[in-house]
Structures are given as C-alpha cells and as structure tokens.
Amino acid sequence: MKVGKVGVFEEKILQNLLQNREGLRAKTLIKLTNIKQRTLYKKLKLLREKKLIENVFPIWKLVNGQVKYVQSLLESDIFELHNISYVLKLISKPDWWSKRKPRLMKLKGWQFSNHNFGKNNSNPYQQLINENFVLQTYPESIQIISRKRYYSNSPYEVITEAINDVVDIIDYFEERMRYKFFKEGIPALEIRGSDFNRLKDHLAEHCKKEGRRFLVELDKNRQVWVDYSEPFGKEANYPEGQEILEKMTKDLLLNKPKLNSELQRDIEELKTETLMQIRDNSKISNDISLAMKQMQSNLMGLTETVYQLIEVIKKWKQ
C-alpha cells in the first residue's frame, strides 16, 4: 500500500515531535503548530493508531522504533505493508497432525487457543499468537497472519523483508514440530492480505518486465520466486469488500463498461437533446395553435357569409 506524504496537520505534528524527541504536551503542540485543539487531538489519535506516536501522559512523543520511518515519511513517498497473511497448503503432514494440540500447547512464547470446535463447524482450527504473528493450524493448511508493519521507499524491500520473516517462521515451526511439512523444503505459499493489493501493482509491473516473476534472495541457501500476474489496485479491510472490488475490476477489464464520467457526459447529451426536442415540439404546438385559431377565424367568417347569403335568397324570393 502506497502511503505517500502525510497530511499538512500530521506533518506539522511529526516535525515538531521529531525536533523534540523527549516529547511535547498537547498545549505546546497547539502553540507550535497553530492547529485548533479539537483538530489536534483528532490527528494525534490518528497518528497513535498508526503506531507512529505514543502518549505517556501528559507527553506526546515519537515511538522509539519509528524515528527513521518518520524521517523518511516527511522526506518522500514510502510504501507500507501490513495486515498481510499467508496460506500454506500442507503437501505432507505427520500422522499425529490430527492430534497436534499437545505439541502446539508446549511452544514457549505463544498463546494457544481452540476455535470453532462445535458440532456444526466443519473447519475447526488451533491458533497460536505471539507479538509478531498469528498461526492458525487447519487439517490441510496453516494460515500465517503477520502483525508487523513494513516500511521502505522500495516496494521490493518491504516484500523481501516480509517474505524473509515468514520463511523464518516456517523454519521455526518445522524445527519445533520436528517434521518437514514441505517436500524439498519448498512451501506451497500463497499470499493473501487486504492491505497488500496496491503494493502488489508495483510488484506486478516489475514481474512483467522480468518475465512475470522476480527473485527474492533471503540468504545463500534460500531463494523465493515471487509471481503476481493479476494486480487490481483496490483494497478493502474485510474479505467481502475485497471480493466485491475484485469482481468490479474484473468486470471493468473484461467488459469495459462506461466510466462514470462517460455516463455523465451521455446523460448531459441526452438532456440537451431532450430539451431541444421539447423546444421543437413546443414550436410545433404553437404553429398548430395559430393554424387552429386561423381556421376558427375563417370558419366564423364563412358562417357570417352564409347567413348573409340566406338573407339575400329570402329577399329574392319575395
């Protein structure tokens, strides 16, 4: 997802916090930025949700690990990758996989929980959570959800870092489970994630130049080929919305319906034609009305002539 430069108010706040690493009170920020109090607190809340700043009451300050990112954010456009998830299809699995719960519960540093183990649920799973990842283990797959955020001026750097982390977590999981889930050490990895699609466009463009894929070299022994052939450039933060956006985009690419601007132009043209037709019809209607009035006048004149003729005939008979 391309973040781009922050808004004017956010930029002012970050610049002042960057210059004052020890932090500032809200009242001081109002004086330094000339931002209204209500707007300031709204922007502070937004920046805190993005995990760029924190509030150690009553002081607002940059998050320690975000200083370099804030510097780059204020200098140029960067890319952010977050809420990315991966699905690993299990090419092979151990005999004990259906009874994996005790092994999962023994993993240190992870919070374990069961999900959807009801009578009517056909796809239950066990979940592990730590500071950086969520692992959901299913009968035929493992879903890995990253809780980290990745930032860089290059889309290739953020995806490389993210892939490096997920390969590390796969290696870690195999080591702890003492089982190689993937033949020849190559996982069947599918990337999913709603906050990834716009970044995907930039990677797809690179893939086209490189023959529809590019290589991520994690280290001397590990290499990953990345392939993106269908960039959509749209994103939603929930699955149903993403599905609708993808259907809309596919429809646009395949059927090429008119854009809203083109439809608006057609509407304006139709409106103009209709008004002209109404005006023409109005002119015709006026002409008919005048003709009828003329006919009526002529008829009245003819009637008077007939009466005069009758009087003449009467006098002639006498």
Secondary structure as GFF3:
##gff-version 3
##sequence-region A 1 318
A	DSSP	alpha_helix	8	19	.	.	.	ID=ss1
A	DSSP	beta_strand	24	25	.	.	.	ID=ss2
A	DSSP	alpha_helix	26	33	.	.	.	ID=ss3
A	DSSP	alpha_helix	37	49	.	.	.	ID=ss4
A	DSSP	beta_strand	53	56	.	.	.	ID=ss5
A	DSSP	beta_strand	59	62	.	.	.	ID=ss6
A	DSSP	three_ten_helix	64	66	.	.	.	ID=ss7
A	DSSP	alpha_helix	67	75	.	.	.	ID=ss8
A	DSSP	beta_strand	79	81	.	.	.	ID=ss9
A	DSSP	beta_strand	85	89	.	.	.	ID=ss10
A	DSSP	three_ten_helix	95	99	.	.	.	ID=ss11
A	DSSP	alpha_helix	101	105	.	.	.	ID=ss12
A	DSSP	beta_strand	111	115	.	.	.	ID=ss13
A	DSSP	beta_strand	125	129	.	.	.	ID=ss14
A	DSSP	beta_strand	133	137	.	.	.	ID=ss15
A	DSSP	beta_strand	141	146	.	.	.	ID=ss16
A	DSSP	beta_strand	150	152	.	.	.	ID=ss17
A	DSSP	alpha_helix	155	177	.	.	.	ID=ss18
A	DSSP	three_ten_helix	183	185	.	.	.	ID=ss19
A	DSSP	beta_strand	188	192	.	.	.	ID=ss20
A	DSSP	three_ten_helix	194	196	.	.	.	ID=ss21
A	DSSP	alpha_helix	197	209	.	.	.	ID=ss22
A	DSSP	beta_strand	214	217	.	.	.	ID=ss23
A	DSSP	beta_strand	223	226	.	.	.	ID=ss24
A	DSSP	alpha_helix	239	255	.	.	.	ID=ss25
A	DSSP	alpha_helix	260	317	.	.	.	ID=ss26
###
